[in-house]
Amino acid sequence: MTGSSDARTVELGDRLVAVRRRLDAAVEAAHRPPGSCELLVVTKFFPADDVRRLLQLGERAFGESREPEAGRKVASVLRDRVLRDRESPDPDDVPVFDMIGSVQSKKARSVARWARAVHSVDRPKVVDALDRAAAAALDEAERADPLGILLQVSLDGDPQRGGVVEADLASLAEQVVAAHALRLRGLMVIAPLHGDPEHWMAETARVHEVFRARFDDAAELSAGMSGDMEAAVAAGSTCVRVGTAIMGERPLVSQ
Ligand SMILES: *Cc1c(COP(=O)(O)O)cnc(C)c1O
């Protein structure tokens, strides 16, 4: 790639400005401090060159959802940086990648190499696999910090969407707290498509409140996507995961 002004960079830049405006307005409307909700740009199915364009545009936090595409893309983007960093090291400038899709146990080891955090943890078996994987990655100096964990909550109990139901949330959280190579950071929610969106966001806020009262170090709430970020910020989201509104419609073939 790519001059700073190729057509795709311009397009991404325009959509990014619009989304950042929406996010800032939502944070302000909720009487929250500026910058209190992170924007995770969801780059799943889009090529590494798009991540490079977004870096050029100043974005630093990205969401990916599938191995092995994600690991390959991250490695490719970070490889350019290692070359550049010899000249101008700047720790604040390092991109971070979160895993937002479900993790199969056998993919845990590769996810632990590149992910800052996993947003979609919903079963004891996956907690075990990620703890072992993160411990190995720490041993091998493939990562410097414990792997962040957000527990995906199911608001309606639909097994298709994944997520742990509220009744099982605390015991799963205790398992993460006890794991040496993991750090419990909070909850993640995908609002069900059926029913009243406001009802689901009110439920989200309620479940998060109860959770925070017990696990006060794990105050993060990953909620809100292209279509519902305003409602999610009003419900207390600290991280919106936005794909389509920035990247455009996802291509059918992943890269
Ligand atoms: C794809 C995806 C998103 C982004 O959704 P958009 O509607 O494209 O913004 C957010 N969260 C998760 C878990 C996803 O898989």
PDBQT file of the ligand as one rigid body, heavy atoms in Angstrom, charges set to zero:
ROOT
HETATM    1  C1  LIG A 301     -18.747  -8.377  14.203  1.00  0.00    +0.000 C 
HETATM    2  C2  LIG A 301     -18.925  -8.029  15.595  1.00  0.00    +0.000 A 
HETATM    3  C3  LIG A 301     -19.113  -6.692  15.999  1.00  0.00    +0.000 A 
HETATM    4  C4  LIG A 301     -19.245  -5.535  15.012  1.00  0.00    +0.000 C 
HETATM    5  O1  LIG A 301     -20.566  -5.441  14.608  1.00  0.00    +0.000 OA
HETATM    6  P1  LIG A 301     -21.053  -4.274  13.627  1.00  0.00    +0.000 P 
HETATM    7  O2  LIG A 301     -22.536  -4.362  13.679  1.00  0.00    +0.000 OA
HETATM    8  O3  LIG A 301     -20.480  -4.580  12.286  1.00  0.00    +0.000 OA
HETATM    9  O4  LIG A 301     -20.546  -2.995  14.165  1.00  0.00    +0.000 OA
HETATM   10  C5  LIG A 301     -19.225  -6.435  17.355  1.00  0.00    +0.000 A 
HETATM   11  N1  LIG A 301     -19.144  -7.424  18.284  1.00  0.00    +0.000 NA
HETATM   12  C6  LIG A 301     -18.958  -8.719  17.933  1.00  0.00    +0.000 A 
HETATM   13  C7  LIG A 301     -18.886  -9.746  18.996  1.00  0.00    +0.000 C 
HETATM   14  C8  LIG A 301     -18.852  -9.058  16.588  1.00  0.00    +0.000 A 
HETATM   15  O5  LIG A 301     -18.680 -10.343  16.258  1.00  0.00    +0.000 OA
ENDROOT
TORSDOF 0
